[in-house]
C-alpha cells in the first residue's frame, strides 16, 4: 500500500500540545525499547499508506483524554499503543481478538523476550 513518491516523515509537530511526542533537547525520548518500536510501527504504517496522519493523531488525542478522565496511571507510549490498536481495529486491519490474544501472549512471555 505504498503511497509512492519520496518519503517524508510524519508531521509530528501537528500532534499539538495535547499529544506531542516526548522530547529531551529536541530528541525523541523512549524509556523502554518497546516504546521506540511502537513509535516506529506507527510511522511505518503511515508511510505505507494504511492511514493518514490525522487519523492516528485524533485517536491519540482521544485516548490521552480518555485515560486522563478515567484517572489512569499510564505512560504516553501506552496511550500511543492504545491509539494505534484502536485505529487498526477501526480500519479493519486487525481484529480485536487478535490484539487481546497477542497482548496476553506478550504479558506472559519471559522478561528477556524481544
C-alpha positions in Angstrom: 0.0 0.0 0.0 2.8 2.4 -0.8 1.7 6.0 -1.4 4.5 6.4 -3.9 6.7 9.5 -4.3 9.5 10.5 -2.0 9.5 9.7 1.7 8.6 12.4 4.2 8.4 11.9 7.9 5.0 12.1 9.6 4.1 15.6 10.7 4.9 15.0 14.4 4.6 18.8 15.0 0.9 18.5 14.0 0.3 16.4 17.1 0.0 19.6 19.0 0.3 20.1 22.8 -2.4 17.5 23.5 -0.5 14.7 22.0 3.1 15.9 21.5 5.8 13.3 21.4 8.1 13.3 24.4 11.4 15.1 23.7 14.5 16.0 25.5 16.9 18.5 24.0 14.9 18.2 20.8 15.4 14.5 20.5 12.7 11.8 20.8 12.7 10.1 24.2 12.0 6.4 24.7 12.1 5.0 28.2 12.0 1.3 27.0 12.8 -0.4 23.7 9.1 -1.3 23.1 8.3 2.4 23.0 10.6 3.1 20.1 9.2 0.0 18.3 5.6 1.3 18.8 6.6 4.7 17.5 8.3 3.1 14.5 5.4 0.9 13.8 3.0 3.9 13.6 5.5 5.8 11.3 5.9 2.7 9.0 2.2 2.0 8.7 1.6 5.7 7.9 4.4 5.7 5.3 2.9 2.6 3.7 -0.5 4.4 3.3 -2.5 2.3 5.8 -3.8 5.6 7.3 -3.3 9.3 7.1 -1.5 11.0 10.0 -4.6 12.9 11.3 -6.5 9.5 11.7 -3.8 8.5 14.2 -3.4 11.9 15.8 -7.2 12.2 16.5 -7.2 8.8 18.2 -4.1 9.6 20.2 -5.6 12.8 21.5 -8.9 11.0 22.3 -7.0 8.2 24.1 -5.0 10.6 26.2 -8.2 12.5 27.1 -10.0 9.2 28.0 -7.1 8.0 30.2 -6.8 11.3 32.0 -10.6 11.5 32.6 -10.5 7.9 33.9 -7.6 8.8 36.2 -5.5 6.1 34.7 -1.8 6.0 35.6 -0.3 5.2 32.2 2.6 6.4 30.1 2.5 8.4 26.9 3.5 5.4 24.8 0.9 3.2 26.5 -1.6 5.7 25.2 0.2 5.8 21.8 -0.1 2.0 21.5 -3.8 2.0 22.6 -4.5 4.7 19.9 -2.7 2.5 17.3 -4.7 -0.6 18.3 -8.0 1.3 18.1 -7.0 2.7 14.7 -6.1 -0.7 13.3 -9.4 -2.2 14.6 -11.4 0.7 13.3 -9.9 0.3 9.8 -10.4 -3.5 9.9 -6.7 -4.2 9.6 -6.7 -6.3 12.8 -9.4 -8.0 14.8 -9.9 -7.0 18.4 -9.5 -10.7 19.4 -6.0 -10.7 17.7 -4.9 -7.7 19.7 -6.1 -9.3 23.0 -4.5 -12.7 22.2 -1.2 -11.1 21.3 -1.2 -8.8 24.4 -1.9 -11.8 26.6 0.9 -13.8 25.0 3.4 -10.9 25.5 2.3 -10.4 29.1 3.2 -14.0 29.9 6.4 -14.0 27.9 9.7 -14.1 29.8 11.2 -10.7 30.7 14.0 -11.1 28.2 11.6 -11.9 25.3 12.4 -9.5 22.4 
